Amino acid sequence: MPPSRGLRIGAASVASALIVGSLAWLWGSSLLPETYSAMEMGHVDHGQDGVLATAGATSSGHAGHALDGAGAAGSRSVETLRADVNRPADVTVALTAREETFRLASGREVAGYTLNGTSPGPVIRATVGQLVEVRLVNESVADGITLHWHGVDVPNAEDGVAGVTQDAVPPGAEHVYRFVVDQAGTFWYHSHQMSHEQVARGLLGALVVLPAAADDAVDVVALAHLYDGMRTINGREADTQVEVSPGSRARVRVINTDNGPTPVWVAGAPARLVAVDGTDVTGGTPIGDAAVLVTAGGRADLEVTAPDDGSPVRVQVGAASVVLGSASFDAPSLPRPTSTVDLLTYGTPAPIGFDVEHPDRTFRYDIGRRPGFVDGRPGFYWTINGHLWPDVPMFEVAEGDVVRMTIANRSGDVHPMHLHGHHAVVLSRDGVAATGSPWWVDSLNVADGETYEIAFLADNPGIWMDHCHNLPHAREGLVAHLAYEGVTTPFAVGAATGNTPE
């Protein structure tokens, strides 16, 4: 006999109550406290047999953890991890941040942020080995501001991550950064407070570290940025024209500050790829008719030799360009080449300085996506090793460890992965070993379906972000941390703190 109408209604009511109850529990368990520490969320991964243990619970109900030695005698605060306080600065820079409407070179108005009245901010130049001191003054950025030195392996106290290495600098206050630039190369700086919004609206600039021995090449900064849908180079919508004598060399430093990868190619002259993410390439050869893919946050230095007859050369950076010339800047355009330089095989091998075959720690960073709640908001969110924010890994290492990490992306989108405070070398992609120049990165383009194996030396103590540099993705939870044993932070994030790094 079929069930009565009353029984059917009762069963439906019970099922509905279970569904509503489950959703309510998921909603409630995802809520974040007003104040919490990066050290109290998620779970510790010791890099041996995967996740070993969790302990305690935060006030939000999320499983918390305690890092080895944290809080114990002899532990170090991130505040102590800084450059020699007694050493005088070699390069001093003052940057004043404002929220204002400014004009691009074309006259187009942009409602955003400036540093010393411009966006991008001033190019900071130093020579390798110098100590750089930057005084940041927040005149009118209401949400506060920090500066992160993207790709520079600074001491942890200078990393500029709100709520992890410092508090955001409120309006009317200032903060001083001091660090030694021990690697020549192309880098950049940007806010790491509300970064998904503040970087897009202009709080950024280039940082160039020159080698001790002078190079006679013409040095060209090409910082690509998208302002309100308009693609620019160094804030210019039109071609950026640079005087280069016939037969001379130019080093074009491409900096991709946007959220997605950008192809770069050269029309009118031979070019070599000479550096990636601030690290020189060994044995680079002419790239010919091929593009170089520069991921979000990444950099690529191209050496271009101007033709002897003085004809102009176009360096195409996505939809914008730099034109090198002398008598004329009327350079022809060239469609994007069909081939792309494969950095897995480009250049010639060279020693990397540590033994990657016998690592002390091994980790996995598996990127996925699934529906769920984050801080009470339902959505389709990124996952790390199957977990939603803030139940994300804290990868724990000890100073001196050789670390191998596998990054696998099965999320349906590309992710430019950025590890603070370290450069990593790419060992393989999709199981194919690297055979060219050591491919050192701080920003790695991981396309959907790809798996990379990388390695790095844990030689810079601190608590470091390891996140997607498509900054809206980071805001949606694609953020983990790398922490050294015995290092603690007194800073916190959450609505009550004013610190919102992403």
GUDREN-372825 format. One record per residue (C-alpha): residue number from 0; x, y, z. Coordinates in nm, 2 decimals, padded with zeros to 4 digits. Layout:
N
> NUM	X	Y	Z
...
% end
This chain:
502
> 0	00.00	00.00	00.00
> 1	00.15	00.34	-00.09
> 2	00.24	00.57	00.20
> 3	-00.03	00.82	00.31
> 4	-00.01	01.18	00.21
> 5	00.07	01.27	00.58
> 6	00.37	01.03	00.58
> 7	00.50	01.18	00.26
> 8	00.47	01.53	00.40
> 9	00.64	01.43	00.72
> 10	00.93	01.27	00.53
> 11	00.97	01.57	00.32
> 12	00.97	01.79	00.62
> 13	01.24	01.58	00.79
> 14	01.45	01.59	00.48
> 15	01.40	01.97	00.45
> 16	01.50	02.01	00.81
> 17	01.81	01.80	00.76
> 18	01.91	02.00	00.45
> 19	01.85	02.34	00.63
> 20	02.03	02.22	00.94
> 21	02.33	02.10	00.74
> 22	02.35	02.43	00.55
> 23	02.31	02.62	00.88
> 24	02.60	02.42	01.03
> 25	02.82	02.48	00.73
> 26	02.74	02.85	00.74
> 27	02.81	02.88	01.11
> 28	03.13	02.67	01.10
> 29	03.27	02.89	00.82
> 30	03.24	03.21	01.01
> 31	03.57	03.38	01.09
> 32	03.64	03.55	01.42
> 33	03.68	03.93	01.44
> 34	04.05	03.87	01.52
> 35	04.26	03.57	01.45
> 36	04.62	03.47	01.37
> 37	04.76	03.31	01.06
> 38	04.92	03.06	01.30
> 39	04.59	02.95	01.45
> 40	04.41	02.85	01.14
> 41	04.42	02.54	00.92
> 42	04.65	02.26	00.98
> 43	05.03	02.20	01.00
> 44	05.19	02.00	00.72
> 45	05.54	01.89	00.84
> 46	05.64	01.78	00.50
> 47	05.71	01.42	00.58
> 48	05.40	01.20	00.57
> 49	05.16	01.48	00.48
> 50	04.94	01.64	00.74
> 51	05.04	01.49	01.08
> 52	04.83	01.66	01.34
> 53	04.60	01.94	01.44
> 54	04.56	02.07	01.79
> 55	04.33	02.31	01.97
> 56	04.06	02.52	01.81
> 57	04.02	02.88	01.72
> 58	03.73	03.09	01.84
> 59	03.57	03.04	01.50
> 60	03.54	02.67	01.56
> 61	03.81	02.59	01.29
> 62	04.08	02.34	01.38
> 63	04.39	02.53	01.49
> 64	04.75	02.43	01.52
> 65	05.07	02.50	01.71
> 66	05.39	02.51	01.51
> 67	05.69	02.33	01.66
> 68	05.86	02.56	01.91
> 69	05.61	02.84	01.87
> 70	05.57	03.02	02.20
> 71	05.86	02.83	02.36
> 72	06.18	02.98	02.50
> 73	06.41	03.07	02.21
> 74	06.13	03.13	01.96
> 75	06.16	03.43	01.73
> 76	05.91	03.70	01.64
> 77	05.88	03.81	01.28
> 78	05.95	04.16	01.41
> 79	06.31	04.06	01.49
> 80	06.39	03.93	01.14
> 81	06.52	04.24	00.98
> 82	06.83	04.40	00.83
> 83	07.11	04.53	01.05
> 84	06.96	04.83	01.23
> 85	07.30	05.00	01.27
> 86	07.39	04.99	00.90
> 87	07.33	05.32	00.72
> 88	07.12	05.31	00.41
> 89	07.27	05.34	00.07
> 90	06.95	05.43	-00.11
> 91	06.67	05.63	00.06
> 92	06.33	05.67	-00.08
> 93	06.02	05.85	00.05
> 94	05.68	05.74	-00.08
> 95	05.35	05.92	00.00
> 96	05.03	05.72	-00.07
> 97	04.71	05.90	-00.16
> 98	04.36	05.81	-00.27
> 99	04.29	06.05	-00.56
> 100	04.19	06.09	-00.92
> 101	04.49	06.10	-01.14
> 102	04.56	06.13	-01.51
> 103	04.74	05.88	-01.74
> 104	04.98	06.02	-02.00
> 105	04.69	06.02	-02.25
> 106	04.48	06.25	-02.02
> 107	04.24	05.97	-01.92
> 108	04.13	06.01	-01.56
> 109	04.15	05.72	-01.32
> 110	04.00	05.71	-00.97
> 111	04.25	05.52	-00.77
> 112	04.57	05.56	-00.57
> 113	04.91	05.72	-00.62
> 114	05.26	05.71	-00.48
> 115	05.42	06.06	-00.49
> 116	05.13	06.17	-00.71
> 117	05.18	05.91	-00.98
> 118	05.08	05.56	-01.08
> 119	05.28	05.36	-01.13
> 120	05.49	05.49	-00.84
> 121	05.85	05.60	-00.89
> 122	06.10	05.34	-01.02
> 123	06.33	05.25	-00.73
> 124	06.69	05.18	-00.85
> 125	06.97	05.03	-00.64
> 126	07.29	04.84	-00.70
> 127	07.33	04.48	-00.58
> 128	07.46	04.48	-00.22
> 129	07.31	04.81	-00.12
> 130	07.08	04.87	00.17
> 131	06.75	05.03	00.06
> 132	06.54	05.23	00.30
> 133	06.19	05.33	00.21
> 134	05.97	05.56	00.42
> 135	05.61	05.50	00.34
> 136	05.36	05.77	00.44
> 137	04.99	05.71	00.42
> 138	04.83	06.05	00.35
> 139	04.48	05.94	00.26
> 140	04.44	05.57	00.18
> 141	04.14	05.50	00.41
> 142	04.18	05.12	00.44
> 143	04.55	05.14	00.53
> 144	04.85	05.03	00.32
> 145	05.16	04.82	00.32
> 146	05.43	04.77	00.06
> 147	05.54	04.42	-00.04
> 148	05.87	04.38	-00.23
> 149	05.77	04.13	-00.49
> 150	06.05	03.89	-00.58
> 151	06.30	04.04	-00.34
> 152	06.39	03.79	-00.07
> 153	06.38	04.05	00.21
> 154	06.40	03.97	00.58
> 155	06.05	03.86	00.70
> 156	05.98	04.18	00.90
> 157	06.01	04.38	00.58
> 158	05.77	04.16	00.37
> 159	05.48	04.40	00.39
> 160	05.20	04.16	00.45
> 161	04.92	04.31	00.66
> 162	04.84	04.10	00.96
> 163	05.14	03.86	00.92
> 164	05.45	04.07	00.92
> 165	05.32	04.41	01.02
> 166	05.00	04.61	01.08
> 167	04.85	04.81	00.79
> 168	04.97	05.17	00.80
> 169	04.66	05.38	00.87
> 170	04.60	05.74	00.73
> 171	04.83	05.99	00.89
> 172	05.09	05.72	00.99
> 173	05.41	05.60	00.83
> 174	05.63	05.28	00.82
> 175	06.00	05.24	00.73
> 176	06.12	04.94	00.53
> 177	06.49	04.84	00.53
> 178	06.65	04.56	00.33
> 179	06.97	04.47	00.14
> 180	06.92	04.39	-00.22
> 181	07.15	04.09	-00.26
> 182	07.04	03.98	-00.61
> 183	07.05	04.19	-00.93
> 184	06.73	04.18	-01.13
> 185	06.39	04.31	-01.21
> 186	06.14	04.33	-00.93
> 187	05.84	04.54	-00.83
> 188	05.65	04.66	-00.52
> 189	05.28	04.68	-00.44
> 190	05.04	04.70	-00.15
> 191	04.96	04.38	00.04
> 192	04.66	04.53	00.22
> 193	04.33	04.49	00.03
> 194	04.57	04.40	-00.25
> 195	04.30	04.27	-00.49
> 196	04.17	04.63	-00.50
> 197	04.46	04.85	-00.42
> 198	04.70	04.70	-00.67
> 199	04.45	04.72	-00.95
> 200	04.38	05.09	-00.87
> 201	04.74	05.19	-00.87
> 202	04.95	05.12	-00.56
> 203	05.25	04.97	-00.73
> 204	05.58	05.05	-00.89
> 205	05.90	04.90	-01.03
> 206	06.22	04.81	-00.84
> 207	06.54	04.75	-01.04
> 208	06.86	04.61	-00.89
> 209	07.16	04.67	-01.11
> 210	07.47	04.45	-01.11
> 211	07.79	04.58	-00.96
> 212	07.96	04.59	-01.30
> 213	07.80	04.84	-01.53
> 214	07.63	04.72	-01.85
> 215	07.64	04.94	-02.16
> 216	07.29	04.83	-02.26
> 217	07.01	05.08	-02.26
> 218	06.80	04.99	-01.95
> 219	06.42	05.00	-02.02
> 220	06.15	04.94	-01.77
> 221	05.82	04.81	-01.92
> 222	05.57	04.78	-01.64
> 223	05.24	04.65	-01.77
> 224	04.92	04.75	-01.59
> 225	04.55	04.75	-01.66
> 226	04.37	05.07	-01.54
> 227	03.99	05.06	-01.57
> 228	04.02	04.82	-01.87
> 229	04.29	05.02	-02.04
> 230	04.63	04.84	-02.09
> 231	04.93	05.05	-02.03
> 232	05.31	05.04	-02.02
> 233	05.45	05.26	-01.74
> 234	05.11	05.43	-01.73
> 235	05.10	05.51	-02.10
> 236	04.83	05.39	-02.33
> 237	05.02	05.48	-02.65
> 238	05.35	05.33	-02.75
> 239	05.63	05.39	-02.51
> 240	05.92	05.53	-02.72
> 241	06.28	05.47	-02.61
> 242	06.59	05.61	-02.79
> 243	06.83	05.34	-02.88
> 244	07.12	05.40	-03.12
> 245	07.17	05.17	-03.42
> 246	07.36	04.85	-03.33
> 247	07.31	04.91	-02.96
> 248	07.16	04.67	-02.71
> 249	06.86	04.73	-02.49
> 250	06.76	04.54	-02.18
> 251	06.38	04.55	-02.17
> 252	06.25	04.47	-01.82
> 253	05.89	04.34	-01.86
> 254	05.69	04.35	-01.54
> 255	05.34	04.20	-01.54
> 256	05.14	04.35	-01.26
> 257	04.80	04.22	-01.37
> 258	04.60	03.92	-01.27
> 259	04.66	03.70	-01.58
> 260	04.95	03.59	-01.80
> 261	05.08	03.82	-02.07
> 262	05.27	03.72	-02.39
> 263	05.57	03.92	-02.50
> 264	05.73	03.92	-02.84
> 265	05.97	04.12	-03.05
> 266	05.93	04.25	-03.41
> 267	06.21	04.40	-03.61
> 268	06.53	04.27	-03.44
> 269	06.68	03.96	-03.28
> 270	06.62	03.91	-02.90
> 271	06.73	03.68	-02.62
> 272	06.56	03.60	-02.29
> 273	06.82	03.69	-02.04
> 274	06.64	03.68	-01.70
> 275	06.32	03.54	-01.55
> 276	06.18	03.67	-01.22
> 277	06.50	03.86	-01.14
> 278	06.74	03.56	-01.20
> 279	06.97	03.55	-01.51
> 280	06.92	03.27	-01.76
> 281	07.23	03.07	-01.85
> 282	07.30	03.01	-02.22
> 283	07.00	03.20	-02.36
> 284	06.98	03.19	-02.74
> 285	06.78	03.41	-02.98
> 286	06.41	03.34	-02.93
> 287	06.33	03.39	-03.30
> 288	05.96	03.39	-03.39
> 289	05.83	03.30	-03.05
> 290	05.66	03.47	-02.76
> 291	05.76	03.46	-02.39
> 292	05.47	03.41	-02.15
> 293	05.50	03.63	-01.84
> 294	05.27	03.52	-01.56
> 295	05.09	03.75	-01.33
> 296	05.34	03.90	-01.09
> 297	05.63	03.76	-01.31
> 298	05.91	03.94	-01.49
> 299	06.11	03.87	-01.81
> 300	06.42	04.06	-01.92
> 301	06.47	04.06	-02.30
> 302	06.80	04.17	-02.46
> 303	06.72	04.34	-02.80
> 304	06.99	04.45	-03.05
> 305	06.88	04.74	-03.25
> 306	06.93	04.71	-03.63
> 307	07.24	04.88	-03.78
> 308	07.02	05.07	-04.03
> 309	06.83	05.25	-03.74
> 310	06.50	05.09	-03.82
> 311	06.27	05.07	-03.51
> 312	06.19	04.76	-03.31
> 313	05.86	04.68	-03.14
> 314	05.85	04.49	-02.81
> 315	05.49	04.38	-02.78
> 316	05.36	04.33	-02.43
> 317	05.01	04.19	-02.47
> 318	04.80	04.47	-02.62
> 319	05.06	04.74	-02.53
> 320	05.41	04.80	-02.66
> 321	05.76	04.96	-02.63
> 322	05.92	05.09	-02.94
> 323	06.30	05.12	-02.96
> 324	06.44	05.35	-03.22
> 325	06.64	05.65	-03.32
> 326	06.54	05.83	-03.64
> 327	06.20	05.67	-03.65
> 328	05.95	05.51	-03.41
> 329	05.71	05.39	-03.68
> 330	05.76	05.02	-03.61
> 331	05.55	04.77	-03.78
> 332	05.33	04.54	-03.57
> 333	05.35	04.16	-03.58
> 334	05.07	03.92	-03.47
> 335	05.14	03.70	-03.17
> 336	05.37	03.42	-03.28
> 337	05.22	03.07	-03.28
> 338	05.50	02.93	-03.07
> 339	05.60	03.01	-02.71
> 340	05.95	02.98	-02.55
> 341	05.95	02.67	-02.33
> 342	06.15	02.76	-02.02
> 343	06.18	02.39	-01.93
> 344	06.43	02.35	-02.22
> 345	06.55	02.70	-02.29
> 346	06.92	02.78	-02.22
> 347	07.19	02.55	-02.08
> 348	07.21	02.36	-01.75
> 349	07.41	02.50	-01.45
> 350	07.45	02.41	-01.08
> 351	07.17	02.51	-00.85
> 352	07.36	02.49	-00.53
> 353	07.17	02.22	-00.33
> 354	07.08	01.86	-00.36
> 355	06.72	01.83	-00.48
> 356	06.74	01.45	-00.49
> 357	06.75	01.42	-00.11
> 358	06.50	01.67	00.02
> 359	06.43	01.72	00.39
> 360	06.07	01.81	00.33
> 361	05.82	01.72	00.06
> 362	05.48	01.89	00.02
> 363	05.18	01.89	-00.21
> 364	04.99	02.19	-00.31
> 365	04.68	02.06	-00.50
> 366	04.45	02.33	-00.63
> 367	04.08	02.25	-00.69
> 368	03.74	02.41	-00.66
> 369	03.41	02.32	-00.50
> 370	03.10	02.48	-00.36
> 371	03.10	02.57	00.01
> 372	03.09	02.86	00.26
> 373	03.37	03.10	00.34
> 374	03.31	03.33	00.63
> 375	02.94	03.27	00.59
> 376	02.93	03.34	00.22
> 377	02.81	03.06	-00.01
> 378	03.01	03.02	-00.34
> 379	03.22	02.81	-00.56
> 380	03.56	02.84	-00.40
> 381	03.92	02.74	-00.46
> 382	04.05	02.46	-00.25
> 383	04.40	02.36	-00.13
> 384	04.45	01.99	-00.08
> 385	04.07	01.95	-00.08
> 386	04.02	02.21	00.19
> 387	03.85	02.55	00.18
> 388	03.99	02.87	00.35
> 389	04.08	02.90	00.63
> 390	04.14	02.52	00.68
> 391	04.45	02.55	00.46
> 392	04.80	02.41	00.51
> 393	05.08	02.57	00.71
> 394	05.38	02.42	00.54
> 395	05.64	02.39	00.82
> 396	06.02	02.38	00.76
> 397	06.34	02.43	00.95
> 398	06.61	02.66	00.85
> 399	06.85	02.49	00.61
> 400	06.59	02.23	00.48
> 401	06.59	02.14	00.11
> 402	06.22	02.15	00.02
> 403	06.04	01.98	-00.28
> 404	05.68	02.08	-00.35
> 405	05.44	01.94	-00.61
> 406	05.19	02.19	-00.74
> 407	04.89	02.04	-00.92
> 408	04.61	02.24	-01.07
> 409	04.27	02.07	-01.14
> 410	04.06	02.38	-01.08
> 411	03.95	02.48	-01.42
> 412	04.15	02.80	-01.43
> 413	04.52	02.92	-01.45
> 414	04.69	03.02	-01.13
> 415	05.01	03.23	-01.10
> 416	05.16	03.09	-00.78
> 417	05.38	03.32	-00.58
> 418	05.59	03.22	-00.28
> 419	05.72	03.51	-00.07
> 420	06.07	03.53	00.06
> 421	06.22	03.26	-00.17
> 422	06.31	03.17	-00.52
> 423	06.23	02.81	-00.63
> 424	06.37	02.61	-00.92
> 425	06.14	02.42	-01.15
> 426	06.23	02.05	-01.16
> 427	05.96	01.91	-01.39
> 428	05.63	01.98	-01.56
> 429	05.38	01.70	-01.60
> 430	05.65	01.45	-01.53
> 431	05.89	01.59	-01.79
> 432	06.22	01.69	-01.63
> 433	06.37	02.04	-01.69
> 434	06.68	02.02	-01.91
> 435	06.76	02.39	-01.99
> 436	06.90	02.67	-01.77
> 437	06.79	02.65	-01.41
> 438	06.44	02.80	-01.42
> 439	06.42	03.00	-01.10
> 440	06.08	03.16	-01.02
> 441	05.90	03.34	-00.75
> 442	05.58	03.35	-00.97
> 443	05.49	03.03	-01.16
> 444	05.22	03.00	-01.42
> 445	05.03	02.68	-01.35
> 446	04.77	02.62	-01.61
> 447	04.46	02.40	-01.56
> 448	04.56	02.04	-01.58
> 449	04.93	02.10	-01.52
> 450	05.15	01.96	-01.25
> 451	05.49	02.12	-01.15
> 452	05.76	02.00	-00.92
> 453	05.97	02.27	-00.77
> 454	06.25	02.29	-00.51
> 455	06.39	02.56	-00.28
> 456	06.63	02.60	00.00
> 457	06.47	02.72	00.33
> 458	06.72	02.99	00.40
> 459	06.50	03.29	00.50
> 460	06.33	03.24	00.83
> 461	05.98	03.37	00.88
> 462	05.61	03.32	00.81
> 463	05.56	03.36	00.44
> 464	05.25	03.37	00.22
> 465	05.23	03.12	-00.07
> 466	04.94	03.22	-00.28
> 467	04.78	03.28	-00.62
> 468	04.88	03.62	-00.77
> 469	04.55	03.65	-00.95
> 470	04.46	03.86	-00.65
> 471	04.09	03.81	-00.66
> 472	04.16	03.43	-00.64
> 473	04.37	03.50	-00.33
> 474	04.08	03.69	-00.18
> 475	03.86	03.39	-00.25
> 476	04.09	03.17	-00.04
> 477	04.38	03.05	-00.26
> 478	04.64	03.13	00.01
> 479	04.86	02.91	00.22
> 480	05.16	02.98	00.43
> 481	05.52	02.86	00.47
> 482	05.64	02.88	00.83
> 483	05.97	02.81	01.00
> 484	05.99	02.62	01.32
> 485	06.01	02.85	01.62
> 486	05.90	03.17	01.44
> 487	05.59	03.35	01.57
> 488	05.39	03.66	01.47
> 489	05.22	03.91	01.71
> 490	05.01	04.04	01.42
> 491	04.65	03.93	01.34
> 492	04.39	03.96	01.07
> 493	04.02	03.99	01.08
> 494	03.75	04.26	01.07
> 495	03.85	04.41	01.41
> 496	04.22	04.44	01.32
> 497	04.21	04.65	01.01
> 498	04.44	04.40	00.84
> 499	04.32	04.25	00.52
> 500	04.62	04.12	00.32
> 501	04.41	04.01	00.02
% end
